[in-house]
Amino acid sequence: MSLIRGSLFNLYLLILTLVMGVFAFPIRLLNRRDAALAYAKLWSRAVLWGLETLCGIRIVISGQENLPDGPALIASQHQSFFDGFIWMNTVSLPAYVIKKELTAIPLVGPMLVLSGMIPVDRSGGSQALRGMMEAVARAQGAGRQIIIFPQGTRTKPGQNVPLQNGVIALARQATCPILPVVTNSGLFWPHSPWRKYPGTLKVVIGEPLAANMKGRELIPAISKAWETLCTDHDLPHEAVENSVDVKETRS
């Protein structure tokens, strides 16, 4: 059944993306940033609707009361492509920090740039880091909520991966709240592109980290906050060894 669900969803996602990508051309031609973000939000809602309807996945978000009205730096775990959709409509003005390669995807890539996402060349060294910091500062000044994935790549639920040092650089310039976020999305939308599993997918938003925290204190603070949130909300702590263990964790 997981293979059937995954295949149906992939077909739905492909058709949806092609159709909406074609109808996005007028927005791109007019260079309408506000319209591009609204269109991206619509696309994300449609994607998540398909995930819930076709795959039997119930999405539960906790801790939304911790989100500020203005700018924020959201430090989220990253287990699945789902994480790239959920924030589009959870916050008012999302700006994901994304890998530059995503901007080369036909139809989708140009809309990512136009809607205000922040591409980063991960092989660009210090110059790329400076560019990211400048773009994040502009987004923060515009009142946007910036979503970063400190792990740097998708991980298995509960897997411990060293957090990237670029988070420290962002923390040094951030004047907005930094919020830790945990999820179990990898249990339902795993790395395998053809399988989707039903159950309750959780996203938990923690309280803001201390505002006076020094840069080098941030990484252990995020790790500790993630650990506490996972414990309190019964989310995976350890790396999932095999598919049997994963299935027993879903609920």
C-alpha positions as CSV (number, residue, x, y, z in Angstrom):
1,M,0.0,0.0,0.0
2,S,2.8,2.4,0.8
3,L,4.1,2.0,-2.8
4,I,0.6,2.6,-4.3
5,R,0.1,5.7,-2.1
6,G,3.6,7.0,-3.0
7,S,3.0,6.4,-6.7
8,L,-0.4,8.2,-6.7
9,F,1.0,11.1,-4.8
10,N,4.0,11.4,-7.1
11,L,1.7,11.5,-10.2
12,Y,-0.4,14.1,-8.5
13,L,2.6,16.2,-7.6
14,L,4.0,16.0,-11.1
15,I,0.8,17.1,-12.8
16,L,0.2,19.8,-10.2
17,T,3.7,21.2,-10.6
18,L,3.5,21.2,-14.4
19,V,0.1,22.9,-14.5
20,M,0.9,25.5,-11.9
21,G,4.4,26.0,-13.3
22,V,2.9,26.9,-16.7
23,F,0.3,29.3,-15.2
24,A,3.1,31.0,-13.3
25,F,4.6,32.5,-16.4
26,P,2.6,35.7,-16.2
27,I,3.8,36.3,-12.7
28,R,7.4,35.8,-13.8
29,L,7.0,38.1,-16.8
30,L,5.5,40.8,-14.6
31,N,8.2,40.2,-11.9
32,R,5.6,40.3,-9.2
33,R,7.3,39.2,-6.0
34,D,4.1,39.5,-3.8
35,A,2.1,37.4,-6.3
36,A,4.9,34.9,-6.6
37,L,4.8,34.3,-2.8
38,A,1.0,34.0,-2.8
39,Y,1.2,31.5,-5.7
40,A,3.9,29.5,-3.9
41,K,1.7,29.3,-0.8
42,L,-1.2,28.0,-3.0
43,W,1.0,25.4,-4.6
44,S,2.2,24.3,-1.1
45,R,-1.3,24.0,0.2
46,A,-2.2,21.9,-2.8
47,V,0.8,19.6,-2.3
48,L,0.0,19.1,1.4
49,W,-3.7,18.5,0.6
50,G,-2.6,15.7,-1.8
51,L,-0.3,14.2,0.9
52,E,-3.1,14.1,3.4
53,T,-5.8,12.9,1.0
54,L,-3.9,10.4,-1.1
55,C,-1.5,9.1,1.6
56,G,-3.6,9.2,4.8
57,I,-1.2,11.5,6.6
58,R,-2.6,13.7,9.3
59,I,-0.5,16.8,9.9
60,V,-0.4,18.2,13.5
61,I,1.5,21.4,14.3
62,S,2.1,22.2,18.0
63,G,3.6,25.4,19.5
64,Q,2.3,27.9,17.0
65,E,1.8,30.3,19.9
66,N,5.6,30.6,20.0
67,L,5.7,32.2,16.6
68,P,6.2,36.0,16.7
69,D,4.2,38.3,14.5
70,G,7.3,39.7,12.8
71,P,10.6,38.3,11.7
72,A,12.0,35.1,13.1
73,L,14.8,32.6,12.5
74,I,13.3,29.1,12.5
75,A,15.9,26.3,13.1
76,S,14.1,23.1,12.0
77,Q,15.1,19.5,11.8
78,H,15.1,18.3,8.2
79,Q,14.0,14.7,7.4
80,S,11.8,15.0,4.3
81,F,10.8,17.1,1.3
82,F,7.7,17.8,3.4
83,D,9.7,20.2,5.5
84,G,10.1,22.4,2.4
85,F,6.3,22.8,2.1
86,I,4.9,23.1,5.6
87,W,6.3,26.6,6.5
88,M,4.9,28.2,3.4
89,N,1.5,28.6,5.1
90,T,2.5,28.1,8.7
91,V,4.1,31.6,8.8
92,S,3.0,34.7,7.0
93,L,6.2,35.7,5.1
94,P,8.4,32.6,4.8
95,A,11.9,32.8,3.3
96,Y,13.7,29.4,3.1
97,V,17.4,29.2,3.0
98,I,17.8,26.6,0.1
99,K,20.6,25.0,-1.8
100,K,21.3,26.8,-5.1
101,E,20.7,23.7,-7.1
102,L,17.0,24.0,-6.5
103,T,16.8,27.2,-8.5
104,A,17.8,25.3,-11.6
105,I,14.6,23.1,-11.5
106,P,12.5,23.9,-14.6
107,L,9.3,25.9,-13.8
108,V,9.9,25.7,-10.0
109,G,13.4,27.3,-9.7
110,P,12.6,30.8,-11.1
111,M,9.5,31.0,-8.8
112,L,11.7,30.1,-5.8
113,V,13.9,33.1,-6.5
114,L,11.1,35.5,-7.3
115,S,9.1,34.6,-4.2
116,G,12.1,35.5,-2.0
117,M,13.7,32.2,-1.1
118,I,17.5,32.5,-0.3
119,P,19.7,30.2,-2.5
120,V,23.1,29.3,-1.1
121,D,26.0,27.8,-3.1
122,R,27.3,25.3,-0.6
123,S,30.6,25.0,-2.5
124,G,31.1,28.7,-2.6
125,G,33.0,29.0,0.7
126,S,33.3,32.3,2.6
127,Q,31.9,34.3,-0.3
128,A,28.7,32.3,-0.4
129,L,28.4,32.6,3.4
130,R,28.7,36.4,3.2
131,G,26.1,36.4,0.5
132,M,23.7,34.3,2.6
133,M,24.1,36.5,5.6
134,E,23.4,39.6,3.5
135,A,20.3,38.0,2.0
136,V,19.1,36.9,5.4
137,A,19.6,40.4,6.8
138,R,17.5,41.9,4.0
139,A,14.8,39.3,4.6
140,Q,14.8,40.0,8.3
141,G,14.6,43.7,7.7
142,A,11.5,43.0,5.5
143,G,9.8,41.2,8.4
144,R,10.1,37.7,6.9
145,Q,10.4,34.5,8.8
146,I,13.6,32.7,7.8
147,I,13.6,28.9,7.7
148,I,17.0,27.2,8.0
149,F,17.9,23.5,8.3
150,P,21.0,23.5,10.6
151,Q,21.7,19.8,9.8
152,G,22.5,20.8,6.2
153,T,20.8,17.8,4.6
154,R,17.9,15.4,5.1
155,T,18.4,12.9,7.9
156,K,16.6,9.8,9.2
157,P,14.3,10.4,12.2
158,G,16.3,10.6,15.3
159,Q,19.7,10.6,13.5
160,N,22.4,12.7,15.1
161,V,24.2,14.9,12.6
162,P,26.6,17.7,13.4
163,L,25.0,21.0,12.9
164,Q,26.5,23.4,10.3
165,N,28.7,26.3,11.5
166,G,26.8,28.7,9.2
167,V,24.1,28.8,11.9
168,I,26.6,30.6,14.2
169,A,27.1,33.3,11.5
170,L,23.4,33.8,11.2
171,A,23.0,34.0,15.0
172,R,25.6,36.7,15.3
173,Q,23.6,39.1,13.1
174,A,20.1,38.0,14.1
175,T,18.0,40.5,16.0
176,C,14.9,38.3,15.8
177,P,13.8,35.3,17.9
178,I,15.4,32.0,17.1
179,L,12.9,29.1,17.4
180,P,13.9,25.4,17.5
181,V,11.6,23.0,15.6
182,V,11.4,19.2,15.6
183,T,9.5,16.8,13.4
184,N,8.9,13.1,12.5
185,S,8.2,13.8,8.8
186,G,10.8,11.2,7.7
187,L,8.6,8.4,9.1
188,F,5.9,9.3,6.5
189,W,7.7,10.8,3.6
190,P,11.0,8.9,3.7
191,H,14.0,9.3,1.4
192,S,12.5,6.7,-0.9
193,P,10.6,8.7,-3.5
194,W,8.0,5.9,-4.1
195,R,6.7,5.2,-0.6
196,K,4.4,7.2,1.7
197,Y,3.1,5.9,5.0
198,P,-0.1,6.9,6.8
199,G,-0.2,8.2,10.3
200,T,0.2,11.4,12.4
201,L,3.0,13.6,11.2
202,K,4.1,16.0,13.9
203,V,5.8,19.4,13.7
204,V,6.6,21.0,17.1
205,I,7.7,24.6,17.5
206,G,9.7,25.3,20.6
207,E,10.0,28.5,22.7
208,P,12.5,31.1,21.4
209,L,16.1,30.6,22.5
210,A,17.7,33.1,24.9
211,A,18.1,36.4,23.1
212,N,21.5,37.2,24.7
213,M,23.1,33.9,23.6
214,K,26.6,34.1,22.0
215,G,27.1,32.7,18.6
216,R,29.1,29.6,19.7
217,E,26.4,28.8,22.3
218,L,23.8,28.4,19.6
219,I,24.5,25.0,18.2
220,P,24.5,23.1,21.5
221,A,21.4,25.2,22.5
222,I,19.5,24.1,19.4
223,S,20.6,20.4,19.9
224,K,19.4,20.5,23.5
225,A,16.1,22.2,22.6
226,W,15.5,19.5,19.9
227,E,16.3,16.8,22.4
228,T,13.9,18.2,25.0
229,L,11.1,18.7,22.4
230,C,11.5,15.2,21.1
231,T,11.2,13.8,24.6
232,D,8.2,15.9,25.5
233,H,6.3,15.1,22.3
234,D,7.3,11.4,21.9
235,L,9.4,11.8,18.7
236,P,12.3,9.6,17.6
237,H,15.6,10.1,19.5
238,E,17.8,7.5,17.9
239,A,18.6,6.7,14.3
240,V,16.1,4.3,12.8
241,E,18.0,1.1,12.0
242,N,15.6,-0.5,9.5
243,S,12.1,-0.3,7.9
244,V,10.6,-2.6,10.6
245,D,11.5,-0.2,13.3
246,V,10.1,2.8,11.3
247,K,6.7,1.1,10.8
248,E,6.4,0.4,14.5
249,T,7.0,4.0,15.3
250,R,4.2,5.4,13.1
251,S,0.9,6.1,14.6
